Amino acid sequence: MNIAKKSPTKRSRFSIGPASLVAAAFIGPGTVTTCTLAGAHFGYALLWALLFSIVACMLLQEMSARLGLVTQRGLGEVLNNQFQNPIYKTLVFTLVTVAIFIGNGAYEGGNIAGAALGLEAMLPAVNFPWPIVIVAVAFAVLIQGSYRIFERALISLVLLMSVAFVSTFLLTKPNWLALFQGMKPQVPEGAWLTIVALVGTTVVPYNLFLHASAVKSKWHNTEDLSRVRQDTVISIGIGGLISLAIVATAATAFFGQQVSIQSAADMSVQLQPLLGSWASVFIALGLFAAGISSAITAPLAAAYAVSGMLGWPTDGKHIKFKAIWMLVLFSGLLLSLSGYQPITIIWFAQIANGLLLPLLAAFLLYVMNKSDLLGRYKNSWLHNLLGVVVILVAVLLGGKSLYFALS
């Protein structure tokens, strides 16, 4: 039983930890775009779906973080050790790997497109293939292994953009009655894909792998479990508040006006009550920062996941580890250069994540019930009940959206 031991050393005060990266990862171009479109097309009516997504994210990320703390291994490494039968092991590896590459490839395309969208808005007179620049920067950061310092600076810019959305939300005096009515489950006509996108942009599958690996690097003792949970609830709660603010500001600015949102300039209208003419510059800078920071973390998370599944080193220096993140990075580049509108690519990426979520959540739920792995830290019956509900709701949403998309 590989369970982290308690340490006799003095406990340190709580500080925000790895879950802040999880929150920063889902407050990317996908969230800004998806929440803006949700508010513009459906007003407050889909806030219940966003609330469900936030609770589901807290639940699943807590499981991932607890797994990383107790076992001191990433989710990929745990899955690799749990299936000894060659047939089952091959099947699980194939399913998880395909899900990671499809989900991360699509998500990476959205990240690159979002960052490029920001650069286009900041430098409208410059005609340049910005996705290539974004990938070159991400490649240079990842190959040198200095992504943490670079990422902190970009996350700061994302947080500034987030503060602007929350401030605008309060400044524009939202319709509180309509807002609370939006917490009641309802599905307006044509909303199914938007609901799946809201789930996919909040509960990002690759974050389940990233969180476990990040937690085991920061915390090593089971006595830190309360801090891990605090970190998860606070960070994701703040991220959820930001998402809610984006939906609300978009609902106030766009709902009922039949607007077409295709660029950063279009999205910036919702920030004009606070920032005036600076709104377009501010959201362009925020999209660039959110996109390029996520463009770095998504390939990295895929490398942790697949390397762990195969039993390869996950220290970032192994050539096979590098090959995985390169494959995801350049897959995203190809998608961003495919000729589709950036907003369309970002939108597709969130839907892909929403459809793939039930599969990876099911594998997480499976390992969280292994007594030989987690001992007394395995899932309680309440964890399992809520986990099953999340998976069933995600399957229902995905099935409904596919049915209406294909019918």
matplotlib code that plots the C-alpha trace (Angstrom):
import matplotlib.pyplot as plt

x = [0.0, 1.7, 0.3, 2.1, 3.1, 2.5, 5.4, 6.3, 7.5, 5.6, 2.7, 2.9, 0.1, -2.3, -1.2, -2.8, -1.3, -1.6, -5.4, -4.7, -3.1, -6.2, -8.4, -6.0, -6.1, -9.9, -10.1, -8.6, -9.8, -12.3, -14.0, -14.1, -15.5, -18.0, -19.3, -19.7, -21.6, -23.8, -24.7, -25.2, -27.4, -29.3, -29.0, -28.9, -30.8, -27.7, -26.2, -27.4, -25.2, -22.2, -23.0, -23.1, -19.8, -18.1, -19.4, -18.3, -14.9, -14.4, -15.5, -13.3, -10.3, -10.5, -10.3, -7.3, -5.5, -6.2, -4.8, -1.6, -1.1, -1.8, 0.0, 2.6, 2.0, 0.2, -3.1, -1.3, 1.2, -1.6, -3.6, -0.5, -0.1, -3.8, -4.3, -2.1, -4.1, -2.5, -5.8, -7.4, -4.2, -4.0, -7.7, -7.4, -4.2, -5.7, -8.9, -7.1, -4.4, -6.9, -9.0, -6.0, -4.7, -8.1, -9.1, -5.8, -5.2, -8.5, -8.0, -4.5, -5.9, -8.3, -5.5, -3.4, -6.3, -7.3, -3.8, -3.6, -7.0, -5.6, -2.5, -4.6, -6.7, -3.6, -1.8, -4.6, -2.3, 0.2, -0.7, 1.2, 0.5, 0.3, -0.4, 3.2, 4.5, 2.5, 3.7, 7.3, 7.1, 5.4, 8.0, 10.9, 9.5, 8.7, 12.0, 14.0, 11.8, 11.4, 7.6, 6.8, 8.3, 6.8, 3.4, 3.2, 3.5, 0.8, -1.5, -1.2, -2.5, -5.4, -6.2, -6.3, -8.8, -10.8, -11.0, -12.2, -15.1, -16.1, -15.9, -18.0, -20.5, -21.0, -20.9, -23.6, -26.1, -27.2, -30.8, -30.5, -34.0, -33.2, -29.8, -31.3, -33.9, -31.1, -30.0, -33.2, -32.4, -33.9, -32.8, -33.8, -34.1, -30.6, -28.8, -27.5, -24.1, -23.6, -24.3, -21.8, -19.3, -19.8, -19.0, -16.0, -14.5, -14.8, -14.1, -11.1, -10.1, -6.4, -6.5, -7.3, -3.8, -2.1, -3.5, -2.4, 1.1, 1.3, 0.0, 2.6, 5.3, 4.1, 2.7, 4.0, 2.1, -1.5, -1.8, -1.9, -5.1, -7.2, -4.9, -5.2, -9.0, -9.0, -6.7, -9.1, -12.3, -11.0, -9.2, -11.9, -14.6, -12.9, -12.6, -16.3, -17.2, -15.2, -17.1, -20.4, -19.4, -18.5, -21.9, -23.7, -21.8, -22.4, -26.1, -26.3, -24.4, -25.6, -28.7, -31.7, -29.6, -28.9, -25.2, -22.5, -19.4, -16.4, -13.5, -11.9, -13.3, -16.8, -16.3, -14.8, -18.1, -19.2, -16.2, -16.8, -18.9, -15.8, -12.9, -14.4, -12.1, -9.5, -11.8, -10.6, -6.9, -7.6, -9.5, -7.0, -4.1, -6.1, -6.9, -3.3, -2.1, -4.8, -4.2, -0.4, -0.3, -2.8, -0.9, 2.0, 0.2, -2.0, 0.9, 2.7, -0.3, -0.7, 3.0, 2.5, -0.6, 0.8, 4.3, 2.7, 0.5, 3.6, 5.9, 8.2, 10.1, 8.0, 10.8, 10.5, 14.0, 13.3, 13.0, 9.8, 8.2, 9.2, 7.9, 4.4, 4.1, 5.5, 2.9, 0.1, 1.6, 1.9, -1.5, -2.9, -0.9, -2.4, -5.9, -5.4, -4.1, -7.0, -8.8, -11.6, -12.5, -10.7, -14.1, -15.2, -12.0, -12.3, -16.0, -15.3, -12.5, -14.8, -17.5, -14.8, -13.7, -17.3, -17.8, -14.6, -15.1, -17.2, -14.6, -11.7, -13.9, -15.0, -11.4, -10.6, -13.7, -12.4, -9.0, -10.4, -12.1, -9.0, -8.3, -4.9, -4.0, -5.6, -6.5, -8.7, -8.4, -10.4, -13.7, -16.6, -20.1, -21.0, -18.0, -19.0, -22.7, -21.8, -19.2, -21.7, -24.2, -21.6, -20.7, -24.4, -25.2, -22.2, -23.2, -26.8, -25.7, -23.2, -25.8, -28.5, -26.1, -24.9, -28.5, -29.6, -26.4, -26.8, -30.6]
y = [0.0, 3.2, 5.8, 9.0, 9.1, 11.8, 14.0, 15.1, 18.5, 21.6, 22.3, 25.4, 27.9, 27.4, 28.9, 28.8, 25.9, 23.7, 24.2, 27.8, 26.4, 24.3, 27.4, 29.5, 26.7, 26.7, 30.5, 30.6, 31.6, 28.8, 30.0, 33.7, 32.7, 30.0, 32.1, 35.1, 33.1, 31.5, 34.9, 36.5, 33.8, 32.6, 35.4, 34.0, 30.8, 28.5, 29.6, 26.3, 24.4, 26.6, 26.0, 22.2, 22.4, 24.3, 21.8, 18.9, 20.4, 20.8, 17.2, 15.6, 17.8, 17.0, 13.3, 13.9, 16.0, 13.4, 10.7, 12.6, 13.4, 9.9, 7.8, 10.4, 9.4, 11.0, 9.6, 8.2, 6.3, 4.9, 3.7, 2.0, 0.0, -0.9, -3.0, -6.1, -8.1, -7.3, -7.1, -4.7, -2.7, -2.2, -1.3, 1.3, 2.7, 3.1, 4.7, 7.2, 8.0, 8.6, 10.7, 12.8, 13.3, 14.2, 16.4, 18.1, 18.5, 20.2, 22.2, 23.2, 24.4, 26.6, 27.9, 28.9, 30.4, 32.4, 33.8, 34.6, 36.3, 38.5, 39.4, 40.2, 42.6, 44.3, 44.6, 44.8, 46.4, 43.5, 40.6, 37.7, 34.0, 34.5, 30.9, 30.1, 32.7, 31.3, 27.8, 29.0, 30.7, 27.7, 25.4, 27.5, 27.7, 23.9, 22.8, 24.9, 23.8, 27.4, 27.4, 28.1, 31.6, 32.5, 31.1, 33.1, 36.3, 35.3, 34.1, 37.6, 39.1, 36.5, 37.5, 41.2, 40.4, 38.4, 41.3, 43.5, 41.1, 40.8, 44.6, 45.1, 42.6, 44.6, 48.0, 47.1, 46.1, 42.8, 41.6, 39.6, 38.0, 36.8, 35.6, 33.5, 32.2, 31.0, 28.6, 26.6, 23.8, 24.7, 24.1, 26.8, 25.7, 25.1, 25.2, 21.6, 22.2, 25.3, 23.4, 20.7, 23.5, 25.1, 21.7, 21.1, 24.5, 24.2, 20.5, 20.2, 16.4, 17.0, 18.9, 15.6, 14.5, 17.8, 18.3, 15.0, 15.5, 19.1, 18.1, 15.4, 17.9, 20.4, 18.3, 14.9, 14.1, 13.0, 15.6, 18.2, 16.9, 19.7, 22.3, 20.4, 20.6, 24.3, 25.0, 23.2, 24.7, 28.3, 28.3, 26.7, 28.7, 31.9, 30.6, 29.8, 33.3, 34.7, 32.5, 33.5, 37.2, 36.7, 35.1, 37.9, 40.8, 39.1, 38.7, 42.4, 43.6, 41.2, 39.2, 39.9, 42.0, 39.3, 40.1, 38.0, 37.5, 36.7, 38.6, 40.0, 43.4, 41.9, 40.4, 43.6, 45.4, 43.8, 45.5, 49.0, 50.1, 49.8, 50.4, 52.5, 52.6, 50.5, 47.5, 46.1, 46.4, 44.8, 41.8, 41.3, 41.2, 38.9, 36.5, 36.4, 35.7, 33.1, 31.4, 31.1, 30.0, 27.3, 26.4, 25.6, 23.6, 21.5, 19.7, 19.4, 17.7, 15.3, 14.3, 13.6, 11.5, 9.4, 9.0, 7.9, 5.4, 3.9, 4.0, 6.5, 9.2, 12.3, 14.7, 16.6, 15.7, 12.4, 12.4, 10.4, 12.9, 15.7, 13.9, 13.7, 17.4, 18.2, 16.1, 17.8, 21.3, 20.8, 19.1, 22.3, 24.4, 22.4, 22.9, 26.6, 26.9, 24.8, 27.9, 27.8, 30.9, 31.1, 31.4, 28.2, 26.3, 27.4, 26.4, 23.0, 22.3, 22.9, 20.6, 17.9, 18.1, 17.9, 14.7, 13.1, 13.9, 10.9, 8.4, 9.9, 10.7, 7.0, 5.9, 8.3, 7.1, 3.5, 4.1, 6.2, 3.1, 1.0, 0.1, -1.2, 2.1, 4.7, 2.8, 5.0, 7.8, 6.1, 7.5, 7.6, 6.5, 10.2, 10.8, 7.9, 8.9, 12.4, 11.1, 8.8, 11.7, 13.8, 11.1, 10.3, 14.0, 14.4, 11.3, 12.6, 16.1, 14.6, 12.2, 14.8, 17.3, 14.6, 13.6, 17.1, 17.9, 14.8, 14.8]
z = [0.0, -1.2, 1.2, 2.1, 5.8, 8.3, 9.1, 12.6, 11.3, 12.1, 9.8, 7.7, 7.2, 4.3, 1.0, -2.5, -4.3, -7.5, -7.8, -8.8, -12.0, -12.6, -12.2, -14.4, -17.0, -17.3, -17.3, -20.8, -24.2, -24.1, -21.0, -22.1, -25.5, -24.3, -21.4, -23.7, -26.3, -23.5, -22.1, -25.6, -26.9, -23.8, -21.2, -17.7, -18.6, -18.6, -15.3, -13.8, -16.2, -15.2, -11.5, -12.1, -13.9, -11.0, -8.4, -10.7, -11.2, -7.4, -6.8, -9.5, -8.8, -5.1, -6.0, -8.3, -5.7, -2.9, -5.2, -5.9, -2.2, -0.8, -3.5, -4.4, -8.0, -11.0, -12.3, -15.4, -13.2, -11.0, -14.1, -15.4, -12.2, -11.7, -14.8, -14.9, -17.5, -20.9, -22.7, -20.1, -19.9, -23.6, -23.8, -21.0, -22.3, -25.8, -24.5, -22.2, -24.8, -27.6, -25.2, -24.1, -27.6, -29.1, -26.2, -25.8, -29.5, -29.9, -26.7, -27.8, -31.2, -29.2, -27.0, -30.0, -31.8, -28.7, -28.2, -31.9, -31.7, -28.9, -31.0, -34.0, -31.9, -30.5, -33.9, -36.5, -39.1, -39.0, -41.3, -39.9, -39.2, -35.4, -34.5, -35.7, -33.3, -30.4, -31.0, -31.3, -27.9, -26.3, -27.8, -26.6, -23.0, -22.9, -24.3, -21.8, -18.9, -17.7, -18.1, -14.4, -14.2, -17.6, -16.7, -13.5, -15.4, -17.9, -15.1, -13.6, -16.8, -16.9, -13.3, -14.3, -17.1, -14.6, -12.1, -15.0, -15.7, -12.0, -11.6, -14.7, -13.5, -10.3, -12.1, -14.6, -11.9, -13.2, -13.0, -9.8, -10.2, -13.7, -12.4, -9.7, -12.1, -14.3, -11.5, -12.2, -14.8, -18.2, -21.8, -24.3, -27.9, -29.5, -26.1, -25.8, -27.4, -25.4, -22.2, -23.1, -24.0, -20.5, -18.9, -21.2, -20.6, -16.8, -16.1, -18.3, -18.6, -18.7, -15.4, -13.7, -14.7, -14.1, -10.6, -9.2, -10.5, -9.2, -5.8, -5.3, -6.1, -3.4, -0.6, 0.7, 3.9, 4.4, 7.2, 4.4, 3.0, 4.6, 2.9, -0.4, -0.2, 0.8, -2.1, -4.5, -3.2, -3.0, -6.3, -8.3, -6.5, -7.6, -11.2, -11.1, -9.9, -12.8, -15.3, -13.8, -14.2, -17.9, -18.6, -16.7, -18.5, -21.9, -21.1, -20.2, -23.2, -26.0, -25.1, -27.3, -29.8, -32.4, -32.4, -34.2, -32.0, -34.2, -32.7, -29.5, -30.4, -30.4, -27.0, -25.6, -25.8, -22.5, -20.7, -22.0, -19.0, -16.9, -19.3, -22.1, -25.2, -23.4, -23.3, -26.7, -25.7, -22.3, -23.5, -26.4, -23.9, -21.6, -24.5, -25.5, -22.0, -21.3, -24.6, -24.5, -20.8, -21.6, -24.8, -22.5, -19.8, -22.1, -23.9, -20.6, -19.0, -22.0, -21.6, -17.8, -18.6, -21.4, -19.9, -16.6, -18.4, -20.2, -17.2, -18.8, -16.8, -16.1, -15.2, -18.5, -19.8, -21.4, -25.2, -25.1, -22.7, -25.0, -28.1, -26.5, -25.8, -29.2, -30.9, -29.0, -29.6, -33.4, -33.6, -32.1, -34.6, -37.6, -36.2, -35.7, -39.3, -40.7, -42.0, -39.5, -37.6, -34.2, -32.3, -34.1, -33.1, -29.5, -29.4, -30.9, -28.3, -25.4, -26.9, -27.4, -23.8, -22.6, -24.6, -23.4, -19.8, -18.7, -19.9, -17.9, -14.9, -14.8, -14.7, -11.9, -9.9, -10.4, -8.9, -6.1, -4.7, -4.4, -0.8, -1.5, -3.1, -0.9, 2.4, 4.5, 2.1, -0.6, -1.7, 0.7, -0.5, -0.8, -3.1, -5.2, -5.4, -6.5, -8.9, -10.6, -10.8, -12.5, -15.0, -15.8, -16.3, -18.5, -20.6, -20.8, -22.0, -24.5, -25.9, -26.2, -27.9, -30.4, -31.1, -31.9, -33.9, -36.1, -36.4]

ax = plt.figure().add_subplot(projection="3d")
ax.plot(x, y, z, "-o")
ax.set_aspect("equal")
plt.show()
